[in-house]
Amino acid sequence: MREQLREATDGAILFDAAASPQVDADWFAPDHWRGQGALRAQAGGRGGVAVIDTPAGECVLRHYRRGGMVARLMGDRYLWRGAARTRPFAEFRLLAGIARRGLPGPPPVAARYVRHGAFYAADLITRRIADARTLAECLAAGTLDAAVAEATGALVARFHRAGVWHADLNAHNVLVAPSGLHLIDFDRGRFRAPAEGWRQGNLRRLRRSLLKLGAAAQGEAAFESSIWAPLQRGYERAWQA
């Protein structure tokens, strides 16, 4: 990682010069990649995500967008409180710290903010984790078994041991890939001193996500024995390792 900053009159780009010696505004425009035949996939939703084939390799481009009721008023705008406190720069640096600790998260490639008066809009580019499925997709396909659940618990514990707090730990942000399990989407996450309160809060959030997605369709007892108990077992073993 060689962090480099490129400033402009209306914003700035933060990027890893070891991944690419030059990153400009075109990198954050899906139409730019589409014109080069390098846009592999694009999806809407809250964040607007595109898979792009860049000089740094296959990456994921995510545009930050608010969710919930606030989205109706603010859309993709965030209150300006200084460059270091922008969502993309904070997430870029958190991901860089995660990579330095050898944890399986998506390595950051570039981040950008664009000022609009007292507000800004933002984007983040990370390396794509190849051939991955979310835990939610595994659940829907019937491949979320005790082994995957236990590995998920161990994954979360590794991040918690390193003091990484995930602001939205849910089944969509756990990836299962041939290379192993990964956590993604660290927007608003941060390093914290490990504490029982926030660790258990993360686990409860993941549990609610699984239940909402129908993990207990065969009954709560089956969910507890086949998914949640193995997940907790994997967590405790990794936490105490």
N, C-alpha and C positions, 0 to 999 in steps of 0.2 A: 504494500500500500504506500503510495506517494501522493498524499493529499495536495491538491493544487486548486487555487481559487482564480476564477476569471470574472472580473467585475465589468458591468456595463452601467449606463446611466439609469436604467430602469430595473436593475436586478443583478443577479450574480449566478454563476455556475460553479459548483464544487465538484471535483472529479478526481478519480484515481489515475494519475499520470502513468502508473505502472500498467494499467489496463489499456489505456489509450493516451497517447501524448497530446491529443487535442480533442476537445469536445465543444461543440458550438450549439446554438439554439436549435438547429435543424434536428439534432438528436431527440428533441422532446416533441417533435411534430409527427404524428402517425402518417400524415400525407407524404412527408419526406421519404419515409421508408416504403410506403406504398408505391411511390413513383420509381423507386429503385428495385421493386420486386422483392423487398426485404421485410415486408409486413407479413408475418406468419399467421397471426390471429389477432382479433380485436373483440373486446366485449365491453358492454356498457356497465350498468349498475352504478353503485355509489361512487366508485373510484375511477372508472374508465381505464381499462387495462389492455395493453397491447403487447404481443410477443414480437420482437424485432431481431433481425439478424444484423448485428453491428460489427465494426472492425474489432471490437473487444470480445466477440462471440455472441451466442444467442442470449438475449436479455429480455427482461420484463420492464415495460414502461408503464408507470402508474401515475395518473393524474389525481391529485388530492381533491376530494369533494366531501362536503359535510353530509351527515345523515340525519334522519329524524326531522322534527319540525323546524329546526334551525336551517335546514337546507332550503326551505321555501324562501327564506329571507336572504341568506348569505350565499347559497350555491357553492361555488368553489373559492370563495373569498375568505381570508383569515386576517385578523387584526395584526397590524405590523407592530412588533415589539423588539425589533433588532434582528440582524441576520442570524446570529447564533441561536436564536430562539424560534426560528422558522421551523415548520414541521419537517421539510425535507433535509435541512442541514442537521437537525437533531437526530433524525432517523439514520442518515448517512453515517454519522459519527458513532452512533450506538452500534450499527451493523459492523463498522470497522473494528470496534472494541470486541464485539462478539467473535469476529474472525480471528483477531489476535489471540483470543483465549481458546481457539480450536473448537469452538462450538458450531454445530451444523445449522447455520442460518444462511440466507442469501447474500453473498458478497456484494457490497455496494460498488457501483460503477460511476454514477453521476447524480447530482441533485441540482435543482434550479428553483429560484423564486423570481417572480416578476412583480414589481411594485405597481399598485394602482392607488395612488394617494395614501390614505391611512390603512390600506389593505394590501394583500398580496395573494397571488395564485402560485401553485407549486406543483412540481413533478419530481419523481424519483425513478432512477434506472438501476436495476439490480441484475445480477447474473441469473439466468433461468436454471432451475434444477430439473435435469432431464428426466423424462419418462415418469413423472411424479403424479400421484393421485392424492387428493385430499382425504383426510380421515372421514369426512362426510361422504365422499364418493365410495370409499371402502364400505361404509355402513350400508349405503344404498345397494351396493353390489353383493352384499352378504359375505364380504371377505374380512370384516372386522372381527377377528377371533381373539381368543385369549392371548395368543402370542403377540399379535399386533398391539393389543391393549396394554400388555405388560411393557412392551418396548416404548409405547407412548408415555407411560408413567416414568420410565427411566429417562427418557428424553427431557421431559419437563423438569425432573429433579436435577439434571445436569445444569440446566439454565439457572435454576433457583440456587444451586450451590455457588454459582459464579455471581450471584446477586443480580440476575437479569429479571426484571419485572415486565411481563407482557400485559399491555393494557386491555387486550381483547382476546384472551386465550379461548378459542373455540375450535370446533371440529373442521372448520374451513381453513384454519391457519396451521394445521399440522399436515405435513406432506409425507407420504410413504413412497419411496423411490428405490430402485435397485441399489443406489449408493447408500441407502439407510433412511432414517427418519430425520425430518428437518422442521424447524419452526419458521414461519414467515410473518410478514406484516407487523412490524414493530413500531408503527406510528403511535406516538405518545408514550412508548415504553421508556424505561430508563434503568440505570444501575441503582440498586438500593442495598442496604445492609440486609442480609437474609433475616427474616422475621416470620414467626409462625402465622401472624395475622394475614399478611399479604400472600404468603405461600398457599395457605388454605383457601383464600379468596380466589386465587387463580384456578385451583382445582375445582372449586364449586362452580365457577363460570364454565369450565369445560364440561362438567357433569350436566349442567342445565342445557348446554348446547346439544349434547348427545341425546338427552331426553326429548328435547324439542324436535329433533330430527327423526325421532321414532325408534331410538335404541331400545326402548322398553315395550316394543310392539308385542313381544311374546310374554309380557308380564314383567313386573318389577323384580320379582325374585330371580328370573332368568337373567335380567340385565345385571343385577348385582353379582351373580355368581360367574357369568361368562365374560363380562366386560369390566365392570367397575372394580371388583375385587382384584382381578389380575393387574389392572392399571395402578391401583393403590399399592399392590405388592411390588411392582416394578419401581414405583416412585420411592418407596421406603428403602428398598435395597440399594438403589443408586444414591439416595440421600445419605445413607449411613456408610457408604463405601469409602 
